[in-house]
Amino acid sequence: MFKYTALCVALFAPLSTYAASDEDLRAIRAQIQQLKENYEQRITQLEQRLQQAEASSKNAETTAVQAQAAAQQASRPAASSEGAFNPAMSLILSGTYGQLQRDPAISTTGFAMSPNNNGYTKGFSLKESELGVSANIDPQFRGVATMSLNPAGGVTVENGFVQTTSLGNGFNFKFGRYFSGLGYLNEQHAHAWDFVDQPLVYRTLWDNQVGEDGVQLKWLAPTDAFVELGAELGSGRSFPGSGRQKNGAGSGVLFAHVGDDVGTGGSWRAGVSLHQTKAENWVSNNVPNLAGTVGGVSDRFSGDSKTAGLDFVWKYAPNGNVTETNFKLQGEYFRRKQSGLLTYDFTAPGVTPAGVNITDTYAVTQSGWYMQGVYQFMPRWRMGLRYDQLDPGIAQVGALNAVNVISNYGYTPKRDTLMLDFNPSEFSRLRVQVAQDKSRQGLTDNQLFLQYVMSLGAHGAHQF
Amino acid sequence: MRTIFNMLLAAILALLTAPTFALNIFACEPEWAALTKELAADKADIYSATTALQDPHQIQARPSLIAKARRAQLLVCTGAELEVGWLPVILHESGNPDIAPGRPGNFEAAHSVTMLEVPSRLDREEGDVHAAGNPHIQTSAPNYLPIAQALSARLAELDPSNAAFYRSRLQTFTQRWQAAIVRWEKQAAPLKGQPIVVQHRGFPYLNNWLGLKQVAELEPKPGMEPSVSHLSQVLEQLQRQPAKMVIRAAYQNSKPSEWMSEHAHIPAVALPFSVGGTDGAKDLFGLFDDTIARLLAGLNGN
C-alpha cells in the first residue's frame, strides 16, 4: 500500500509538479522579475549613492574650506588692520649732500621778517629722522605720533594727534598737534616731498609747514564728486603766529577742497584756504634798513596776519596705472596781508648797545606761488621741474619809521629747480636736484643736492 | 525766483525718480565688483575702485575714491594687505565708520580661502611680500565658491529684506560656477604639469588649480622691476630647464615678457588677471574662458 502510494506519488508528483508549473511558473517568473527589478532598482540606488559619495568627496575639500570660511566669517577675525595690538611703527632715514655757492643763512630779499629755514647745509648732513607710531586707541579713537629726531640732538613732536573713527556722516574730528589742512603740500611730511626743499612760498609764508596745536573738524559731502570742508582752531604756535599766551584760539583756518576723476587716467583736486592769526612781539634779526646798517637791525612786529590761498593738483597715468608712467602737475598761490605795529631797531631793555626802538604802524601784502610737474618716465625713475616766485609787496610804513624801514625792495625772488630721482623700491628713494636760486638779490646761487629718503617698518599709505 | 523754484523742483524729481538701490557697494578690484554683480544683480549700486589695467598694489588714494567710500555701505576687497598702500587713507578720510575693518560693511575675500605662499620669513629684503600670503586669490576659479557664499551671507546680513533673493542668486551662481569649473578643468587638462615662467608672482592660485608648474619669475623679488642681469639669469636657467610660455597680467609692462619670449623662443601670454583685463574677460565666466583659451594657445605655440 505504502509502495503504491509512493509510486503514485512518484508517478504523479512530476505530473502534479508539471500541473502546478503552468500557473506557478508564471508566479515564479513574476517573482524573479520582481526580484530582478528590485535588484536593478537597488543597484541603481547604490550607483546613485556611489556617485553622490564620489561627488561629495570631490567637493569635500571645497565644503571643508567653505565651512572653515563660514566659521571665520561668522567670528569675523581681526581684518588686517595696523598691527595686532602693537601700533604700526615706521622710521624715515634721510640725509643730503649739498653744494652751495652762497651762505644759506642769507634771507630771501623782501622776506627778512619771515623765517628763513631752508634746511640747507653745505656738504654732508643727516636730516631729521622721523619716527612714526599709529594705532587705533579704542573703537572711537585713533592716535598718530610723529617724532622728529634732530641730528644735532633732541626730539621734537612733529605730529601727535587723535582722530575720531566713529563719528560717521563724513565727519572727521582731529585734536592735538597736526599739520594744518590748508593748501596741498602743507599736510605732506618731508619724506613725501617731490623736491629736497619746500617751495619758496611755503618757506617764507609758512616757515615750511604750518603745524598747529588745536582742533580740526572736516566734513565730506555725500556727493559723487569729492567735496570737503574743514575748519581749525589752533594756538597759532607756528609762523605767522608767534605762540602767544592766550586763552581761546590763537589762529583759525577754513578750507574747502573739491576733486574728481577725468576719464580713467586723470584725477584732480583743487582747494581754497583762509588762515588768520596774530603775532605778538615777533622779533626778526638782520633786517636790512634804509640806513644801510651793516648786518641789518632787529625789528619787532605785533599785529594781524590774514592769508588766502589757492591750490591745485592734477595727476595722470595712462589707464590709471601709475606703476609704469605717470605725471603730476601742481600749483599753489598764497597771499598774505599783515598789519600792525613795527618797532624798528628793537633791543630788549638793558641790552647794549641799545637800539633806537621806534614804533609806528606797518602793513604789507606779500604773495608767492609755485608750479611744478613731476613725470615718471619709466618704472622707478622720475624727473621734476619747479618754478617759484615771490612778491615782497610794498609796505605802508608809518611816518616815524619812513626813513628807517625799507618799504619797497623792488625785487622779485625766483627759483628754477630740476630734480631726478630713482626709486629702487617703494621704500627707498635716491635723488639729485639742481637749482638756480635767485631768491636773494644779486646773489644767484647754483645749487646741487644729493638726497636719500628711506622708510623702514610699517607700509604707510600715501595721501593723494 | 521762478527759475530757481523750477530748478529745485526738477532736482527733487530727479532724486525721486533716480533708481533706488538697496546697497551701495565699493569694490576694490573689478573681480569683486563682478562677483557682487552676480550675487546682488540690480539690488546694489556697485563701484569698482580699480580696473584690470591697473596695478592693484599701487593705486592713488584719489579724491573720487574717498567720495565713493563715504557713501558705501559695503566694501568688497581682497584684503591680505593687497590694498595696504591706499585703502587705509580712503577709510580714514571717508568719515564712514560702517566700512571700517572688522565691521560688517568691510568684506575681505581673502578670509574665505586658504592662502598660499604665506611667508615664513617677513623681511623687506624679500621684496613686496605680504604677511597674510599671496593676495592674488582671484586667479583660481574654485576660490570663488567659498567667497561667493561668504559674500552672499554678508549681503543678506546688511540687507535682510532681500535675503531670500541673495540666497537664490547664490544658488544659481554656485550651480553655474560648478558646471563651469568642470568644463574649465576638462579644457585645461593639457596644461597639467606644464612648466611656465611668470613675470610677477601673481599666479600661485591658478598654478595650484590647473597644475601648471612655475619654474621661474622675471621679477628678481616680488614687486621689483625685472633687471637685465636677472633676465639673463632666468634665460640661462630656461636653457637647462625649458618652459612652455611666459605669462604676465594685463596691467604689467609687456617688455620683460617679450624679451624673454624672443630670447627663449617661447610664447609670451598676457592673461586678463581680472574682469576687463582683455576683451574676452567681460565677466567672471569670460575671465576664465579667456584665461584658459590664452594658456592653451600659448601651449600650442601661438
Interface residues (C-beta under 8 A of the other chain):
Chain A: T62 V65 Q66 Q68 A69 A70 Q72 Q73 R76 P77 A78 A79 S80 S81 E82 R142 Q163 T165 S166 L167 G168 N169 G170 F171 N172 K218 W219 L220 A221 P222 T223 D224 A225 F226 V227 E228 H257 V258 G259 D260 D261 T264 S267 W268 R269 K315 N319 G320 N321 V322 T323 E324 P379 R380 P424 S425 E426 F427 H459 A461 H462 Q463 F464
Chain B: T50 T51 L53 Q54 D55 H57 Q58 I59 Q60 A61 R62 P63 S64 I66 A67 K68 R70 R71 G79 A80 E81 V84 G85 W86 L87 P88 V89 H92 E93 S94 G95 N96 P97 D98 A100 P101 G102 P104 N106 E108 H111 S112 V113 T114 R124 G127 D128 A131 A132 P142 L145 P146 I147 Q149 A150 A153 R154 G223 M224 E225 Y251 N253
